């Protein structure tokens, strides 16, 4: 049998756990039961623990497991009640679920030198090395290659200096695509593509850089961005 104070405290803890997901603090318990000091709460907690209604977990602040409820409370509790461990101020993180092995496919792409995300630099020429790229990053159509980014003109598009961009080789792009553009047959740059009539705008994603506009005959699209690889 529980005393009225013990029953009141157990009910208060149970309701707070159900409502907030965490048990109340000792100060909140003291105020709820109108006790003068927290020592009275400690005695009630100890009594509930000795009678098997709750369990305190060592080295965890405000961590209380409700083991069972009195018959009067259990009847009023929602169907399917199960004791839960509620972590309070200093929770121990649960172990992560076991990783499930999956079959991963990666492809080696040629890295065709460096591409400017800023002022255009030398045009793409020859393969410098290869980089492994996850298969899901590649489009089902066309060839792909990779480029090392130099410059900061595309930082607001999430492309930083030193990133490796994955490019689908194509000349068919839409307005708003980020493309590799070959300017006047000798300079390559990575920019957002916009076309208006017979003019092509190559827009940066950094307000420090101006949009560059060329006649269509001066710009050749060498591909569009489909992925990005960053090394920390």
C-alpha positions, 0 to 999 in steps of 0.5 A: 500500500502507498501513502497518499503522498507517495501515490500523489508523487507517482501520479505526478511523475507519470503525468509529466512523463506522459505529457512532456516525455521527461520526468519533473525535477525535484523542485517541481515535485516539491512544489507540486506536493507542497513540501518544504524541502527536497529531502521529503521528495528524496524520501518519497522517491526512495519509498516508491523505489523500495516498493518496486514502482519506480527505478532510478538509473545511476549516473543519469540526472532525472532518469526514472523508470516507471516499473509499474502503477497501482491498480487504481492508476493502471486502470485509468492509464491508456491501453498499452502502457509500458514502462519507459526509461526517460533520460533527463539532463544528462542522457546516455545516447542509445547505441546506433542501429546496426548498419546493414550491408548494401551493395555500392557501385562507384565509377572512376571518372576522369578529372579533366583539370581545373575549372574556374568558378571566377574569371575564366581560366584555360580551357579543359584539356587533358586528364590529370587523374581519376576520381571515384564517383557514386553511381547514383550521382550519374545521369543515365544518359551521356558521358561524364567527367569531373573538374576541380573548382578554382575560385569562389564565384559560385559559393552561394550555390554551395560550390566552394574552391577545391570542390570536385564537380561532376559534369554530364557531357551535353550541349542541351541545357535549360535556363538556370542550369549550372554549366561548363561554358567554353568562352571563345574557344579557349576559356572555360568557366562554371556558371549559371546559364541564362539565354535571352534571344541571341545572347547568353548570360553566364551568372555567378552565385556571388555578388562580388562577380558581375554577370557576363553576357556573350553572343551565342556564337561565343559560348559553347556549353560543354556539360551541366553540373550533376554532382559535387564531391567535397573533401574535408 
